[in-house]
Amino acid sequence: MKGTAILFKEDSVTFLENVDHDVFEEIKNQCGCSQCNCQLENKIVDFGSVSPVFWHEEEIDWDYGY
């Protein structure tokens, strides 16, 4: 299943769209750690400290209604 992982950091929010639920679970298991790492597109990505993490089963609709 693919969806969007939403990662909250101290000073920002990161949206990872079209990722497998397994990637979300891997990140979720590292919540609160100083170095949150996962593999995306055959590369290891370090997101630093992440907490909390949320899952959205579909892509997020970015229509701002302008």
C-alpha positions as CSV (number, residue, x, y, z in Angstrom):
1,M,0.0,0.0,0.0
2,K,1.3,3.4,-0.9
3,G,0.5,6.8,0.7
4,T,2.0,9.9,2.3
5,A,4.2,9.9,5.4
6,I,4.1,13.1,7.3
7,L,7.2,13.7,9.4
8,F,7.3,16.5,12.1
9,K,10.6,17.9,13.1
10,E,11.5,20.6,15.6
11,D,11.5,23.3,12.9
12,S,9.8,21.8,9.9
13,V,7.4,19.3,8.4
14,T,8.4,16.8,5.7
15,F,5.9,15.1,3.3
16,L,7.0,11.9,1.7
17,E,4.4,11.1,-1.0
18,N,3.9,7.8,-2.8
19,V,5.9,5.8,-0.3
20,D,5.3,2.2,0.8
21,H,3.6,1.7,4.2
22,D,6.8,-0.3,5.2
23,V,8.9,2.8,4.8
24,F,6.4,4.7,7.1
25,E,6.7,1.9,9.7
26,E,10.5,2.0,9.5
27,I,10.4,5.8,10.2
28,K,7.8,5.4,12.9
29,N,9.9,2.9,14.8
30,Q,12.7,5.5,14.9
31,C,10.6,8.3,16.3
32,G,12.4,10.1,19.1
33,C,15.9,8.9,17.9
34,S,18.4,11.5,17.0
35,Q,19.0,10.0,13.6
36,C,16.0,8.7,11.7
37,N,17.2,6.9,8.5
38,C,15.4,5.0,5.8
39,Q,16.0,3.9,2.2
40,L,14.2,6.0,-0.5
41,E,14.8,5.4,-4.2
42,N,17.9,3.2,-3.5
43,K,19.5,5.9,-1.3
44,I,19.8,6.1,2.5
45,V,18.1,9.3,3.7
46,D,18.7,10.8,7.2
47,F,15.9,13.0,8.4
48,G,17.5,13.7,11.8
49,S,15.2,13.7,14.8
50,V,11.6,13.1,13.9
51,S,8.5,13.0,16.2
52,P,5.7,12.4,15.6
53,V,5.0,10.7,12.2
54,F,1.6,10.3,10.6
55,W,0.3,8.3,7.6
56,H,-2.2,9.3,4.9
57,E,-3.3,6.5,2.6
58,E,-3.6,8.6,-0.4
59,E,-1.7,11.5,-1.9
60,I,-2.5,14.9,-0.2
61,D,-4.6,17.3,-2.2
62,W,-2.6,20.5,-2.5
63,D,-5.4,22.5,-4.0
64,Y,-5.4,25.8,-2.1
65,G,-8.5,27.1,-3.9
66,Y,-6.8,30.1,-5.6
